[in-house]
Amino acid sequence: MTTSYPRDMLGYGRRAPDPRWPNPGGAGSAKICVQFVVNYEEGGENAIIHGDKASEAFLSEIVGAAPWPGLRHMNMESIYEYGARAGFWRLWRMFTERSLPVTVYGVASALERSPEQVAAMQEAGWEIASHGLKWIDYRDHTIEAERADMDEALELHEAVTGEKPLGWYTGRSSQHTLELAAERDFLYASDAYADDLPYWQETRTKPLLILPYTLDSNDMRFATPQGFNTGEQFYTYLKDAFDCLYEEGEKGQAKMLNIGLHCRLVGRPGRTQALARFLDYIGSKPDVWVATRADIAKHWREHFPYRPSIQPSRLERDIFLRMFGGVFEHSPYLAERVLERGIGQAHDTAQGLSAAFAVAFRRASEAERLMVLRAHPDLAGRLALAGGLTAESSAEQASAGLDQLTPDELTRFTELNARYVGRFGFPFIIAVRGLDKHAILRAFEARVENDPATELSTACREVEKIARLRITAILGE
């Protein structure tokens, strides 16, 4: 592959799609989609009695807790037990009384240990997505070990719930997690936090629909340093996030607000009231779609299905060089330097790839840049008349009518070409797209009077414009 940088730093950029969210309560599209996740991890956390090497140390009332190797941590265990025994039911009543849909991230081993809670989830019509086999950290697992746990999680999930999960979220994931999710037939996966909208991610197996999750509008911040100290802080943060995205939706740029909840955290009475106030706040607003993650994924697949396109960062080297080696006239070594420097998904657009080529061109020596300039043909020159131009140059000159000059126009171009080359040492270069022969002639007459340094800079900018136009044509943008 050509890419040496696997991250996508572009995303939707300035042209994010209008998601056209369903609007059950009104006309037109909803201005925002709100999605609540209840993480059910109690009984699946790290614990000696679960066969783990140490006790749990993450997301509890014991901020800064450390794992106890080889020992049970009774306080930690009882904090998690609170989530199952009390916190879950408080959240369940809160959402069912308001008839609000919920997605559960269910740890399979935790679900197995909580049959009554599972029955309540299903009674309420909640989506139960898979949150893995156990609530443990997979950063150090081999891909084979993580794959085995994922398969066991799916088997156990189906046995406990009677259904295969539509979505997947590991949480404490590894670099292999999304690739492993793509190997299975999930409707979506959520081990990413990269956007406010769903998006398709390329994997070795197939395109994977990502529904990004959140770590900020999430009650986990009650259990982290510099997080939420009171329910009021939590409410204010959720309200501000909602108001920001709602305003964007009013401007035609609707988004999705994820809210992550944990039974043992927001299920505590000192925090639950803040969540209740937020639920009532969004309930007072028109044009709000509250949905499960499966609902969102189905909507996205219907309205924004995966569409294959040319992705330069995923091309084999030889193919990349064949496709883009000629965007700078007779200078394929610039394409080779682009590959050597490395490109990623942010370069899979005309603008992104043009920027990578511009970097290679600008970092070249002055002698090399002059070679690129001198590789360009004269406008309406002998090579053009003899049909000896590259296909790109021939089409570009023809688009401006330079293949249909009158005898007087041809004479004038010939005179200017000779004067220009004699003055600067390279042919006159201009990106002809959108120009006719008269505009080109006026530019020619003006630029031939430039000083050498100014004209060298101008010619280089025109070369970059031509490369950008050629890349745009190749990518079909």
VEXTORVO-372469 format. One line per 5 residues: number of its first residue (from 1); their letters; for each residue x, y, z of N, C-alpha, C. Coordinates in steps of 0.1 Angstrom, whole numbers. Example, Ala and Ser with C-alpha at 12.3 -4.5 7.8 and 13.67 -1.06 7.14 Angstrom:
# VEXTORVO-372469
1	AS	132/-57/78/123/-45/78/132/-33/78; 128/-22/71/137/-11/71/129/0/79
***
This chain:
# VEXTORVO-372469
1	MTTSY	8/-12/0/0/0/0/9/12/0; 3/24/-5/11/36/-5/12/43/8; 2/41/16/1/49/28/10/45/39; 16/54/46/24/51/58/18/58/70; 6/64/69/0/71/80/-15/67/80
6	PRDML	-19/58/89/-32/52/88/-44/60/94; -41/71/99/-52/79/105/-59/88/95; -72/90/97/-80/99/88/-81/113/96; -74/123/91/-75/136/98/-84/145/91; -91/141/80/-100/149/73/-115/147/76
11	GYGRR	-119/134/76/-133/132/78/-142/138/68; -153/144/72/-162/151/63/-157/165/59; -147/170/66/-142/183/63/-153/194/63; -152/203/54/-162/214/54/-175/210/48; -176/198/42/-188/194/35/-195/182/42
16	APDPR	-197/183/55/-204/173/62/-218/171/56; -223/158/54/-236/156/48/-247/160/58; -259/163/52/-271/165/60/-276/151/63; -277/147/75/-281/133/78/-296/131/76; -303/141/75/-318/139/72/-324/130/83
21	WPNPG	-321/133/95/-327/125/106/-342/124/106; -347/112/109/-362/111/110/-367/121/121; -379/125/119/-385/135/128/-399/130/132; -400/120/141/-413/115/144/-423/125/149; -419/136/155/-428/145/161/-431/158/153
26	GAGSA	-426/159/140/-429/171/132/-425/169/118; -426/180/110/-424/180/96/-409/182/94; -404/177/82/-390/179/79/-381/170/87; -368/172/87/-359/164/94/-357/169/108; -353/160/117/-350/164/131/-337/173/130
31	KICVQ	-336/182/140/-324/191/141/-313/184/148; -315/173/155/-305/166/162/-309/152/165; -300/143/166/-302/130/170/-295/128/184; -303/123/194/-297/121/207/-297/106/209; -286/101/214/-285/86/216/-280/84/230
36	FVVNY	-287/76/238/-283/72/252/-278/58/252; -266/56/258/-260/43/260/-260/41/275; -265/29/279/-264/25/293/-254/13/293; -242/16/298/-232/5/299/-235/-5/310; -236/-17/307/-239/-27/317/-227/-36/318
41	EEGGE	-218/-33/328/-205/-39/330/-204/-47/344; -214/-45/352/-214/-50/366/-214/-65/365; -204/-72/371/-203/-86/370/-194/-91/359; -189/-81/351/-180/-85/340/-166/-78/342; -165/-70/353/-153/-63/355/-141/-72/360
46	NAIIH	-129/-66/360/-118/-74/365/-120/-78/380; -118/-90/383/-120/-95/396/-113/-109/397; -107/-111/408/-100/-124/411/-110/-136/409; -122/-134/414/-132/-144/413/-137/-146/398; -134/-137/389/-137/-139/375/-125/-145/367
51	GDKAS	-115/-149/375/-103/-155/368/-93/-145/363; -94/-132/368/-85/-122/364/-73/-121/373; -62/-115/369/-50/-114/378/-51/-104/389; -60/-94/387/-61/-84/397/-75/-78/398; -78/-70/408/-91/-64/409/-92/-52/399
56	EAFLS	-105/-48/398/-108/-36/389/-103/-24/395; -99/-14/386/-94/-1/391/-100/10/383; -110/8/375/-115/18/365/-129/21/368; -132/34/367/-146/39/367/-154/35/380; -149/40/391/-157/37/403/-156/50/412
61	EIVGA	-162/49/424/-161/60/433/-147/62/439; -139/52/437/-125/52/443/-116/58/432; -116/71/431/-108/78/420/-93/75/423; -86/71/412/-72/68/414/-69/54/419; -80/46/419/-78/32/425/-67/25/416
66	APWPG	-60/16/423/-50/8/416/-54/-7/417; -51/-15/407/-55/-29/408/-47/-36/420; -54/-46/426/-48/-54/436/-44/-67/430; -32/-70/427/-28/-83/421/-31/-94/431; -38/-104/426/-40/-116/434/-50/-115/445
71	LRHMN	-56/-103/447/-65/-101/458/-78/-96/454; -89/-100/462/-102/-94/460/-102/-80/466; -108/-71/459/-110/-57/464/-125/-56/467; -129/-59/480/-143/-60/484/-150/-46/482; -144/-35/485/-150/-23/483/-153/-20/468
76	MESIY	-144/-23/459/-146/-22/445/-157/-31/440; -157/-43/445/-168/-52/440/-181/-47/444; -182/-42/457/-195/-37/461/-200/-25/454; -191/-17/449/-194/-5/441/-200/-9/428; -194/-19/422/-200/-25/410/-214/-31/413
81	EYGAR	-215/-38/424/-227/-44/427/-239/-34/429; -235/-22/434/-245/-12/435/-252/-9/421; -243/-9/411/-248/-6/397/-259/-16/393; -256/-28/396/-266/-39/392/-278/-39/401; -276/-37/414/-287/-39/424/-296/-26/424
86	AGFWR	-291/-14/423/-298/-2/425/-298/7/413; -286/10/408/-284/20/398/-292/17/385; -291/4/381/-297/0/369/-312/2/369; -319/-1/380/-333/0/381/-337/15/382; -329/23/387/-332/38/387/-332/43/373
91	LWRMF	-322/39/365/-321/43/351/-333/37/343; -335/24/346/-346/17/338/-359/24/340; -363/28/352/-375/35/355/-375/49/348; -364/56/349/-363/69/343/-366/69/328; -360/60/321/-362/59/306/-375/53/302
96	TERSL	-380/43/309/-392/37/305/-404/46/308; -404/53/319/-414/63/322/-416/73/312; -405/77/305/-405/87/294/-406/80/280; -406/67/280/-407/60/267/-395/64/258; -384/65/264/-372/69/256/-364/56/252
101	PVTVY	-360/55/240/-352/43/236/-337/44/241; -332/33/243/-318/31/249/-311/20/242; -298/22/240/-289/11/236/-281/7/248; -280/-5/251/-272/-11/262/-259/-16/256; -248/-12/262/-235/-19/259/-234/-29/269
106	GVASA	-237/-42/265/-238/-53/275/-226/-62/275; -218/-62/286/-207/-71/287/-213/-85/288; -210/-95/280/-217/-108/279/-216/-115/293; -205/-115/299/-204/-122/312/-213/-115/323; -214/-102/322/-222/-94/331/-237/-97/329
111	LERSP	-241/-98/316/-255/-101/313/-259/-114/318; -249/-124/317/-252/-138/321/-255/-138/336; -249/-129/344/-250/-129/358/-262/-120/363; -269/-114/353/-280/-105/356/-293/-108/348; -299/-120/349/-310/-124/341/-322/-115/343
116	EQVAA	-325/-110/355/-336/-101/357/-334/-88/350; -322/-82/350/-320/-70/343/-321/-72/328; -316/-83/323/-317/-85/309/-332/-86/305; -340/-93/313/-354/-94/310/-361/-80/310; -356/-71/319/-362/-57/319/-357/-49/307
121	MQEAG	-345/-51/302/-340/-44/290/-349/-48/278; -352/-61/277/-359/-66/266/-374/-62/267; -379/-62/279/-393/-58/281/-395/-43/276; -384/-35/279/-385/-21/275/-382/-19/260; -378/-29/253/-374/-28/239/-361/-21/236
126	WEIAS	-352/-22/247/-339/-16/245/-330/-25/236; -322/-18/228/-312/-26/220/-301/-30/229; -297/-42/228/-285/-47/236/-274/-50/226; -264/-41/226/-252/-43/218/-242/-50/226; -232/-56/219/-222/-63/227/-211/-54/231
131	HGLKW	-207/-55/244/-196/-48/250/-185/-57/254; -184/-68/246/-173/-77/248/-176/-88/258; -167/-97/260/-168/-108/269/-167/-104/283; -157/-96/286/-154/-91/300/-150/-76/299; -152/-69/309/-149/-55/309/-134/-53/314
136	IDYRD	-126/-56/304/-111/-56/307/-104/-49/295; -91/-46/297/-83/-38/288/-77/-48/278; -78/-45/265/-73/-53/254/-61/-48/248; -55/-37/253/-44/-31/246/-32/-40/245; -30/-50/254/-18/-59/253/-22/-73/248
141	HTIEA	-34/-75/244/-38/-88/239/-33/-90/225; -29/-102/221/-26/-105/207/-39/-105/200; -39/-104/187/-51/-104/178/-58/-117/180; -50/-128/181/-57/-141/182/-65/-142/195; -59/-137/206/-66/-138/219/-78/-129/219
146	ERADM	-77/-117/213/-88/-108/213/-99/-114/204; -95/-120/193/-105/-126/184/-113/-138/191; -105/-146/199/-112/-157/206/-122/-151/216; -118/-140/223/-127/-135/233/-140/-129/226; -138/-123/215/-149/-117/207/-159/-128/203
151	DEALE	-153/-139/198/-162/-150/194/-170/-156/205; -163/-157/217/-169/-162/229/-180/-153/234; -177/-140/233/-187/-130/237/-199/-130/229; -198/-132/216/-210/-132/207/-218/-145/209; -211/-156/212/-218/-169/214/-226/-167/227
156	LHEAV	-219/-162/238/-226/-161/251/-237/-150/250; -235/-139/243/-245/-129/242/-258/-135/236; -257/-142/225/-268/-148/219/-275/-158/228; -267/-166/235/-273/-176/244/-281/-169/255; -276/-157/260/-282/-150/271/-295/-143/267
161	TGEKP	-293/-136/255/-304/-127/251/-314/-133/241; -309/-144/234/-317/-150/224/-315/-144/210; -306/-133/210/-304/-126/197/-290/-123/195; -285/-122/183/-272/-117/180/-272/-102/181; -261/-97/187/-260/-82/188/-258/-76/174
166	LGWYT	-264/-64/172/-262/-57/160/-250/-48/160; -246/-44/172/-235/-35/173/-224/-40/183; -212/-34/181/-201/-38/190/-194/-26/195; -190/-27/208/-181/-17/215/-173/-24/225; -160/-25/223/-151/-30/233/-149/-21/245
171	GRSSQ	-146/-8/241/-143/2/252/-128/3/254; -122/-6/262/-108/-6/264/-101/-14/253; -101/-8/241/-98/-16/229/-83/-16/225; -80/-23/214/-67/-24/209/-66/-19/195; -55/-19/189/-53/-15/175/-60/-25/166
176	HTLEL	-64/-37/171/-70/-47/162/-85/-47/163; -91/-40/172/-105/-41/175/-114/-39/163; -112/-28/156/-121/-25/145/-119/-35/134; -107/-39/132/-104/-49/121/-112/-62/125; -111/-66/138/-119/-78/142/-134/-76/141
181	AAERD	-139/-64/144/-153/-61/142/-157/-63/128; -148/-58/118/-152/-59/104/-152/-73/99; -145/-82/106/-146/-96/102/-160/-103/105; -167/-96/113/-181/-101/117/-191/-93/111; -203/-98/110/-214/-91/103/-222/-82/112
186	FLYAS	-215/-72/118/-221/-62/126/-228/-51/118; -239/-46/123/-245/-35/116/-237/-22/118; -230/-21/129/-221/-10/132/-211/-14/143; -200/-6/144/-191/-7/155/-188/7/161; -185/8/173/-184/21/180/-171/24/187
191	DAYAD	-160/16/185/-148/19/192/-140/30/184; -146/42/184/-140/54/179/-147/66/184; -141/77/184/-146/90/190/-144/101/181; -143/98/168/-137/108/158/-146/117/151; -159/117/154/-168/125/146/-181/127/154
196	DLPYW	-190/136/149/-203/138/154/-214/131/145; -209/124/135/-218/117/125/-212/103/123; -220/94/119/-215/80/115/-206/82/103; -197/72/100/-189/73/88/-185/59/85; -181/57/73/-176/44/68/-160/44/69
201	QETRT	-155/33/75/-141/31/76/-136/19/68; -126/21/60/-120/10/53/-112/1/62; -114/-12/60/-106/-22/68/-101/-33/58; -93/-42/62/-88/-52/54/-99/-61/49; -109/-63/57/-120/-72/54/-131/-66/45
206	KPLLI	-136/-54/49/-146/-48/42/-149/-34/48; -157/-25/42/-160/-13/48/-168/-15/61; -165/-8/71/-172/-9/84/-179/4/88; -192/3/91/-199/15/95/-195/18/110; -190/30/112/-186/34/125/-197/44/131
211	LPYTL	-202/41/142/-210/51/150/-202/55/161; -195/67/160/-186/71/170/-193/73/184; -186/70/194/-191/71/208/-185/83/214; -186/85/227/-182/97/234/-175/94/247; -165/101/251/-159/101/264/-161/114/272
216	DSNDM	-168/124/265/-169/137/272/-183/139/277; -194/137/269/-207/137/274/-211/123/280; -204/120/291/-203/107/296/-202/108/311; -210/100/318/-209/101/333/-196/95/339; -188/89/330/-175/84/335/-167/95/341
221	RFATP	-170/108/337/-162/119/342/-165/122/357; -175/116/362/-176/116/377/-165/108/384; -159/100/376/-149/91/382/-135/93/377; -132/105/372/-119/108/366/-115/122/372; -102/124/373/-97/137/378/-102/148/369
226	QGFNT	-105/159/375/-110/171/368/-123/168/360; -131/159/365/-143/155/359/-155/163/365; -167/157/365/-178/163/371/-178/160/386; -180/171/394/-181/169/408/-196/169/413; -205/175/406/-219/175/410/-228/172/398
231	GEQFY	-240/168/401/-250/166/390/-252/179/382; -251/190/388/-253/203/381/-243/205/370; -231/201/373/-220/202/363/-223/192/351; -228/180/354/-231/171/344/-242/176/336; -253/181/342/-264/187/335/-260/198/326
236	TYLKD	-252/207/331/-248/219/323/-240/215/311; -231/205/313/-223/200/301/-232/194/291; -241/185/295/-250/179/285/-259/189/278; -264/199/286/-272/209/280/-264/218/270; -252/221/273/-244/229/264/-241/221/251
241	AFDCL	-238/208/253/-235/200/241/-248/199/232; -259/197/239/-272/196/231/-275/209/224; -273/220/231/-277/234/225/-268/237/214; -255/233/215/-246/236/204/-250/228/191; -252/215/193/-256/207/181/-270/210/176
246	YEEGE	-279/214/185/-292/218/181/-292/231/172; -283/240/176/-282/252/168/-276/249/155; -266/240/154/-260/236/141/-271/230/133; -280/222/139/-291/215/131/-300/226/126; -303/236/133/-311/247/128/-305/254/116
251	KGQAK	-292/253/115/-285/259/103/-283/249/92; -289/237/93/-288/227/83/-276/218/84; -270/217/96/-258/209/98/-261/200/110; -271/192/109/-275/183/120/-265/173/123; -264/169/136/-254/160/141/-260/150/151
256	MLNIG	-252/142/157/-256/132/166/-249/135/180; -257/135/191/-252/136/204/-252/123/211; -240/117/214/-239/105/222/-239/109/237; -245/101/245/-245/103/260/-242/89/266; -231/88/273/-227/75/279/-231/75/294
261	LHCRL	-237/64/298/-242/63/312/-237/50/318; -235/50/331/-231/38/338/-240/36/350; -245/24/352/-254/22/363/-248/26/377; -235/23/379/-229/25/392/-225/40/394; -226/48/383/-222/62/384/-234/71/384
266	VGRPG	-240/73/373/-251/82/373/-263/76/380; -263/63/382/-274/56/389/-274/60/404; -264/67/409/-264/72/423/-274/83/424; -281/84/435/-292/94/437/-287/109/436; -275/111/440/-270/125/439/-267/129/425
271	RTQAL	-268/120/415/-265/124/401/-277/121/392; -286/112/396/-297/109/388/-306/120/384; -308/129/394/-317/140/392/-312/149/380; -299/151/379/-294/159/368/-297/152/355; -296/139/354/-300/133/341/-315/134/339
276	ARFLD	-323/133/349/-338/135/347/-341/149/342; -334/159/347/-336/172/342/-333/174/328; -322/167/324/-318/168/310/-328/161/301; -333/149/305/-343/142/297/-355/151/295; -359/157/305/-371/166/304/-368/178/296
281	YIGSK	-355/183/296/-352/195/288/-353/191/273; -347/180/269/-347/177/255/-361/173/251; -369/168/260/-383/165/257/-391/178/255; -387/189/259/-394/202/257/-391/208/243; -381/202/236/-377/208/224/-383/201/212
286	PDVWV	-387/208/201/-392/202/189/-381/196/181; -384/187/172/-375/182/162/-363/176/167; -365/167/177/-354/159/183/-357/145/181; -348/138/175/-349/123/173/-340/116/183; -347/109/193/-340/100/202/-341/86/197
291	ATRAD	-329/80/195/-329/67/188/-319/57/194; -320/45/191/-310/35/195/-299/36/184; -288/30/187/-277/30/178/-280/22/166; -288/11/168/-292/3/156/-301/11/147; -310/19/153/-318/28/144/-310/37/136
296	IAKHW	-300/43/142/-291/53/135/-284/46/124; -278/34/127/-271/26/117/-279/22/105; -291/18/108/-300/14/97/-304/27/88; -306/38/95/-309/50/87/-297/54/79; -285/53/84/-273/57/77/-270/48/65
301	REHFP	-272/35/67/-270/26/56/-280/28/45; -292/32/48/-302/34/38/-299/47/30; -295/58/37/-294/71/31/-279/74/27; -270/67/33/-256/70/30/-248/57/29; -252/49/20/-245/36/18/-230/38/14
306	YRPSI	-222/28/17/-208/29/13/-207/30/-2; -200/39/-7/-198/41/-21/-183/40/-24; -178/30/-32/-164/29/-34/-159/41/-43; -147/45/-40/-141/56/-48/-126/54/-49; -119/61/-57/-105/60/-58/-99/66/-46
311	QPSRL	-91/58/-39/-84/62/-27/-69/61/-28; -63/72/-32/-48/71/-35/-40/65/-23; -44/67/-11/-36/62/0/-37/47/1; -46/41/-6/-47/26/-5/-43/19/-18; -38/27/-27/-33/21/-40/-20/14/-39
316	ERDIF	-18/4/-46/-4/-2/-47/5/8/-54; 18/7/-51/27/17/-55/27/18/-71; 28/7/-78/29/8/-92/16/15/-98; 5/11/-92/-8/17/-97/-8/32/-94; -4/36/-83/-3/50/-79/6/58/-89
321	LRMFG	17/53/-92/27/59/-101/21/60/-115; 14/50/-119/8/51/-133/-3/61/-133; -11/62/-122/-22/72/-122/-17/86/-120; -7/88/-112/-4/102/-108/10/106/-111; 17/98/-118/31/101/-122/32/112/-131
326	GVFEH	22/116/-139/22/126/-149/15/139/-145; 11/141/-133/4/153/-129/14/165/-129; 26/163/-127/37/173/-130/44/168/-142; 44/177/-152/48/173/-166/61/166/-166; 61/153/-171/73/145/-173/82/145/-161
331	SPYLA	76/144/-149/83/144/-136/78/134/-126; 78/121/-130/73/111/-121/80/110/-108; 92/115/-107/99/113/-94/92/121/-83; 84/131/-86/77/138/-76/66/129/-70; 60/121/-78/50/111/-73/57/101/-64
336	ERVLE	69/97/-67/77/88/-59/80/94/-46; 83/107/-46/86/114/-33/74/116/-24; 62/117/-31/50/118/-23/48/104/-15; 51/93/-22/50/80/-16/60/79/-5; 72/83/-7/83/82/2/79/89/15
341	RGIGQ	73/101/14/70/109/25/58/103/33; 49/96/25/38/90/31/25/98/30; 14/91/26/1/98/25/-9/89/33; -19/96/37/-30/89/45/-43/92/39; -54/90/47/-67/92/42/-70/106/40
346	AHDTA	-64/115/46/-66/130/44/-61/134/30; -54/125/23/-49/128/10/-57/121/-1; -68/116/3/-77/109/-7/-87/118/-14; -85/131/-13/-93/140/-21/-83/148/-30; -89/155/-40/-80/163/-49/-72/173/-41
351	QGLSA	-79/180/-32/-72/190/-24/-61/184/-15; -64/172/-9/-54/166/0/-42/161/-8; -44/154/-19/-33/148/-27/-25/159/-34; -32/170/-38/-25/181/-44/-16/188/-34; -20/188/-22/-12/194/-11/1/186/-9
356	AFAVA	-1/172/-10/11/164/-8/21/166/-20; 15/167/-32/24/169/-44/31/183/-43; 23/193/-38/29/206/-37/40/206/-27; 39/199/-16/50/198/-6/62/192/-13; 60/181/-21/72/175/-28/78/184/-38
361	FRRAS	70/192/-45/75/201/-55/82/213/-48; 77/218/-38/83/230/-31/96/226/-23; 97/213/-19/109/209/-12/120/205/-22; 116/204/-35/126/201/-45/136/212/-46; 148/209/-52/158/219/-54/153/229/-65
366	EAERL	160/240/-65/156/250/-76/159/244/-90; 170/236/-91/173/230/-104/162/220/-108; 157/213/-98/146/203/-101/133/210/-104; 130/221/-98/118/228/-101/119/234/-115; 131/239/-119/133/244/-132/131/233/-143
371	MVLRA	136/221/-139/134/209/-148/119/207/-151; 111/208/-140/96/206/-142/91/217/-151; 95/229/-149/90/240/-158/94/238/-172; 107/234/-174/112/232/-188/105/220/-195; 100/211/-187/93/199/-193/80/203/-199
376	HPDLA	74/214/-196/62/219/-201/64/223/-216; 54/221/-225/55/225/-239/52/240/-240; 57/246/-251/52/260/-254/37/259/-257; 30/270/-254/16/271/-258/16/274/-273; 8/265/-280/6/266/-294/19/266/-302
381	GRLAL	29/258/-296/42/258/-302/43/246/-312; 55/244/-317/58/234/-327/53/220/-323; 56/217/-310/52/204/-305/37/202/-306; 30/212/-302/15/211/-303/11/209/-317; 16/217/-326/12/216/-340/15/202/-346
386	AGGLT	26/196/-341/30/183/-346/23/172/-339; 14/175/-329/7/164/-322/16/157/-312; 26/163/-307/35/156/-298/34/159/-283; 23/165/-280/20/168/-265/16/155/-258; 17/156/-245/11/145/-237/-4/147/-238
391	AESSA	-11/136/-235/-26/137/-236/-32/148/-227; -26/150/-216/-31/160/-206/-29/174/-212; -17/176/-217/-14/190/-223/-22/192/-235; -23/182/-244/-31/184/-256/-45/188/-253; -51/181/-243/-65/184/-239/-66/198/-233
396	EQASA	-57/201/-225/-57/214/-218/-56/226/-229; -47/224/-238/-46/235/-248/-58/236/-257; -63/224/-261/-75/224/-269/-87/230/-262; -88/228/-249/-99/234/-241/-100/249/-242; -88/255/-244/-87/270/-245/-87/275/-259
401	GLDQL	-89/266/-268/-89/270/-282/-76/272/-289; -65/268/-282/-52/270/-287/-48/261/-299; -57/252/-302/-55/243/-314/-62/249/-326; -69/260/-324/-76/266/-335/-73/281/-336; -60/285/-337/-56/298/-338/-56/303/-352
406	TPDEL	-59/316/-354/-57/322/-367/-43/324/-370; -39/326/-383/-25/328/-386/-18/339/-378; -26/350/-376/-20/361/-369/-18/358/-354; -28/350/-348/-27/346/-334/-15/337/-332; -14/327/-342/-3/318/-341/11/325/-342
411	TRFTE	12/335/-351/24/343/-352/27/350/-338; 17/356/-332/18/364/-320/23/354/-309; 17/342/-307/21/332/-297/35/328/-300; 39/326/-312/53/322/-315/63/332/-311; 60/345/-314/69/356/-310/70/357/-295
416	LNARY	59/356/-288/59/357/-273/66/345/-267; 64/333/-273/72/321/-268/87/323/-269; 91/328/-280/106/330/-282/111/340/-272; 104/351/-271/108/362/-261/108/357/-247; 98/350/-243/96/345/-229/107/335/-226
421	VGRFG	109/325/-234/120/315/-231/134/322/-231; 136/331/-240/149/338/-240/151/346/-228; 140/351/-222/141/360/-210/142/351/-197; 135/340/-196/134/333/-184/140/319/-184; 142/313/-196/148/300/-197/138/288/-195
426	FPFII	126/291/-195/115/280/-195/103/285/-202; 94/276/-206/82/280/-214/72/287/-205; 64/295/-212/53/302/-205/43/291/-200; 39/291/-188/30/281/-182/18/288/-175; 6/284/-179/-6/289/-172/-16/278/-172
431	AVRGL	-24/278/-161/-35/268/-160/-46/274/-168; -49/267/-179/-59/273/-189/-73/271/-186; -76/262/-176/-90/259/-173/-98/272/-171; -109/274/-178/-118/286/-177/-113/298/-184; -102/297/-191/-97/308/-199/-98/306/-214
436	DKHAI	-100/316/-222/-100/315/-236/-87/320/-241; -85/319/-254/-72/322/-260/-68/337/-258; -79/346/-258/-76/360/-256/-72/363/-242; -78/357/-232/-73/359/-218/-59/354/-216; -56/343/-222/-43/337/-221/-33/346/-228
441	LRAFE	-36/352/-239/-27/361/-246/-24/373/-238; -35/379/-231/-33/390/-223/-23/387/-211; -25/375/-205/-17/371/-194/-2/370/-198; -1/364/-210/12/362/-216/19/375/-218; 13/384/-224/19/398/-226/22/405/-214
446	ARVEN	14/403/-203/18/409/-190/29/403/-183; 29/389/-183/39/382/-175/53/382/-181; 54/384/-194/67/384/-201/75/397/-196; 68/406/-190/75/418/-185/80/417/-171; 76/406/-164/80/403/-150/95/402/-149
451	DPATE	100/405/-136/114/402/-134/116/387/-132; 127/381/-133/129/367/-133/124/360/-120; 127/366/-109/123/360/-96/108/359/-95; 101/370/-99/86/370/-98/80/360/-108; 86/359/-119/80/350/-129/83/336/-125
456	LSTAC	94/333/-120/97/319/-115/87/315/-105; 84/324/-95/74/321/-85/60/319/-91; 57/328/-101/44/327/-107/42/314/-115; 53/311/-123/52/298/-131/50/286/-122; 57/286/-110/56/275/-101/42/273/-96
461	REVEK	36/285/-93/22/284/-88/13/279/-99; 15/283/-111/7/278/-122/9/263/-124; 21/258/-122/24/243/-123/16/236/-113; 15/241/-101/8/235/-90/-7/235/-93; -12/246/-99/-26/247/-103/-30/236/-113
466	IARLR	-21/234/-123/-23/224/-133/-23/210/-127; -14/208/-118/-14/195/-111/-27/192/-104; -32/203/-97/-44/201/-90/-56/198/-99; -56/205/-111/-67/202/-120/-66/188/-126; -54/183/-128/-52/169/-133/-56/159/-123
471	ITAIL	-52/161/-110/-56/152/-100/-71/152/-98; -77/164/-99/-92/164/-98/-99/156/-109; -93/157/-121/-99/149/-132/-97/134/-129; -86/130/-125/-83/116/-122/-93/111/-112; -95/118/-101/-103/114/-90/-118/116/-93
476	GE	-121/123/-104/-135/124/-108/-143/134/-99; -136/143/-92/-143/152/-83/-148/164/-91
***
